[in-house]
């Protein structure tokens, strides 16, 4: 029996000012799994995320998200997806609680216990403080809270642990695993912390120069590269050659 796919791209391409940034990108993300999306700076990860959300239109190819075409059904996809793309922006003079309440109203989402969501991301004790007083890590936590507050079917997270300390990284890792394993949420996330992706992902996709070079499980990486995740990543993205 075939496994349902939450995300699939076929020969996805995107050109900016005559430069092909995404080239024949083919990826498959199984429903209810955590997919780690890796690539060097400038590889095109954020562009792929925006194409999946319908925030950009592909030059060629197709992206199917939750069974829908990303261009034709982008509004419905946005309703059913939680995302954190680039630096999150908030109403600075309002509290974390008020920011989440406004987001729920904007999404026309059913009433959700905002306090539970703030507690899940470790902001319960500061939920009434203005966001202007928040640190980078606290803003990142609030961005994650906003992504999950409306109970989406899919999470797309671009560097979600950026700015978090080791405790925060561990807490978010636990949260993501609970969302996937207990609630069946599909999570597609990128990170430059390779060890974190290795710990959390069910499957990993490697993007280089706009194309997916390989989709592989962490277990397969361990078998092929006993020296570790870093050597695997460097070898794949450097054409099979390790930099000493």
WOPEZI-V20792 format. One record per residue. RES is the residue in one letter. SS is DSSP state (h for helix, s for strand, l for the rest). OMEGA is omega as a letter, one per 20 degrees, with the letter a starting at -180 (none if undefined). D_CENTER is the distance of its C-alpha to the mean C-alpha in Angstrom with 1 decimal. Layout:
RES_SS_OMEGA_D_CENTER / RES_SS_OMEGA_D_CENTER
This chain:
X_l_a_27.2 / X_l_r_24.1 / X_l_r_20.7 / X_l_r_18.9 / X_s_r_15.9 / X_s_a_13.0 / X_s_r_12.0 / X_s_r_14.7 / X_s_r_15.6 / X_s_r_19.2 / X_s_a_20.6 / X_s_a_18.1 / X_s_r_19.6 / X_s_a_19.3 / X_s_r_22.2 / X_s_r_22.7 / X_l_r_26.4 / X_l_r_27.4 / X_s_a_24.9 / X_s_a_22.7 / X_s_r_19.2 / X_s_a_17.6 / X_s_r_20.2 / X_s_a_20.4 / X_s_r_16.8 / X_s_a_16.9 / X_s_r_14.1 / X_s_a_14.1 / X_s_a_11.7 / X_s_r_14.1 / X_l_r_14.0 / X_l_a_13.6 / X_l_r_12.0 / X_s_a_9.2 / X_s_r_8.3 / X_s_a_8.0 / X_s_a_7.9 / X_s_r_10.8 / X_l_r_13.2 / X_l_r_15.6 / X_l_r_15.6 / X_l_a_16.3 / X_l_r_15.3 / X_l_a_13.4 / X_h_a_9.7 / X_h_r_9.3 / X_h_r_12.1 / X_h_r_10.6 / X_h_r_7.7 / X_h_r_10.8 / X_h_r_12.9 / X_h_a_10.9 / X_l_a_11.2 / X_l_r_14.8 / X_l_r_14.8 / X_l_r_16.4 / X_l_r_18.8 / X_l_r_19.1 / X_l_r_22.4 / X_s_r_22.8 / X_s_a_21.2 / X_s_r_19.1 / X_s_r_15.7 / X_s_a_16.0 / X_s_a_13.5 / X_l_r_14.9 / X_l_a_18.1 / X_s_r_18.4 / X_s_a_18.8 / X_l_r_16.2 / X_l_a_19.2 / X_l_a_21.7 / X_l_a_19.6 / X_h_r_17.0 / X_h_r_18.3 / X_h_r_18.2 / X_h_r_14.6 / X_h_r_13.7 / X_h_a_15.8 / X_l_a_14.1 / X_s_r_10.5 / X_s_a_8.9 / X_s_r_6.8 / X_s_a_6.8 / X_l_a_7.8 / X_l_a_10.5 / X_l_a_13.0 / X_l_a_13.2 / X_l_a_16.8 / X_l_r_19.0 / X_l_a_22.7 / X_l_a_24.0 / X_l_a_27.3 / X_l_r_25.9 / X_s_r_24.7 / X_h_r_21.3 / X_h_a_22.9 / X_h_r_24.1 / X_h_r_20.9 / X_h_r_19.3 / X_h_r_22.4 / X_h_r_22.4 / X_h_r_18.8 / X_h_r_20.1 / X_h_r_23.2 / X_h_a_21.3 / X_l_a_19.3 / X_l_a_22.6 / X_l_r_21.1 / X_l_a_23.5 / X_l_r_24.5 / X_l_r_22.2 / X_l_a_23.3 / X_h_a_21.6 / X_h_r_23.3 / X_h_r_21.6 / X_h_r_18.1 / X_h_r_19.3 / X_h_a_20.8 / X_h_a_17.7 / X_l_r_15.9 / X_l_a_19.2 / X_l_a_20.5 / X_h_a_23.3 / X_h_a_26.1 / X_h_a_25.0 / X_l_a_23.9 / X_l_r_27.0 / X_l_r_26.9 / X_s_a_26.1 / X_h_r_22.8 / X_h_r_24.9 / X_h_a_25.8 / X_l_r_22.3 / X_l_r_21.3 / X_h_a_18.1 / X_h_r_16.8 / X_h_r_17.9 / X_h_r_16.3 / X_h_r_12.9 / X_h_r_13.8 / X_h_r_14.9 / X_h_r_11.8 / X_h_r_10.0 / X_h_r_13.3 / X_h_a_13.3 / X_h_a_10.0 / X_h_a_11.7 / X_l_a_15.3 / X_l_r_16.1 / X_l_a_15.2 / X_l_r_12.8 / X_l_a_12.7 / X_s_r_9.1 / X_s_r_5.9 / X_s_a_3.2 / X_s_a_2.3 / X_s_a_4.7 / X_l_a_7.1 / X_l_a_7.1 / X_l_r_10.4 / X_l_r_12.1 / X_l_r_15.5 / X_l_r_15.7 / X_l_a_18.8 / X_h_r_19.2 / X_h_r_19.9 / X_h_r_16.8 / X_h_r_14.6 / X_h_r_16.6 / X_h_r_16.4 / X_h_r_12.6 / X_h_r_12.6 / X_h_r_15.3 / X_h_a_13.6 / X_h_r_10.5 / X_h_r_13.3 / X_h_a_15.5 / X_h_a_13.2 / X_h_a_12.8 / X_h_a_16.4 / X_h_a_18.3 / X_h_r_16.8 / X_l_a_15.5 / X_l_r_12.0 / X_s_a_9.7 / X_s_r_6.2 / X_s_a_4.1 / X_s_r_2.9 / X_s_r_5.5 / X_l_r_8.6 / X_l_r_12.3 / X_l_a_13.6 / X_h_a_14.5 / X_h_r_16.2 / X_h_r_13.3 / X_h_a_11.4 / X_h_a_14.9 / X_h_a_15.3 / X_h_a_12.4 / X_l_r_11.4 / X_l_r_13.7 / X_s_a_13.2 / X_s_r_12.2 / X_s_a_12.2 / X_s_r_14.0 / X_s_r_14.1 / X_s_r_17.3 / X_l_r_19.2 / X_l_a_17.1 / X_s_r_17.5 / X_s_a_16.0 / X_s_a_18.7 / X_s_r_18.0 / X_s_a_16.0 / X_s_r_17.3 / X_l_r_17.2 / X_h_r_17.5 / X_h_r_21.1 / X_h_r_22.0 / X_h_r_21.0 / X_h_a_23.3 / X_h_a_26.0 / X_h_a_26.0 / X_l_r_25.3 / X_l_a_27.1 / X_l_r_26.8 / X_l_a_23.1 / X_h_a_19.6 / X_h_r_20.4 / X_h_r_23.3 / X_h_a_21.4 / X_h_a_18.8 / X_h_a_21.7 / X_h_a_23.8 / X_h_a_21.4 / X_h_r_20.4 / X_l_r_24.1 / X_l_r_25.7 / X_l_a_26.6 / X_l_r_28.3 / X_l_r_27.6 / X_l_r_28.3 / X_l_none_30.7
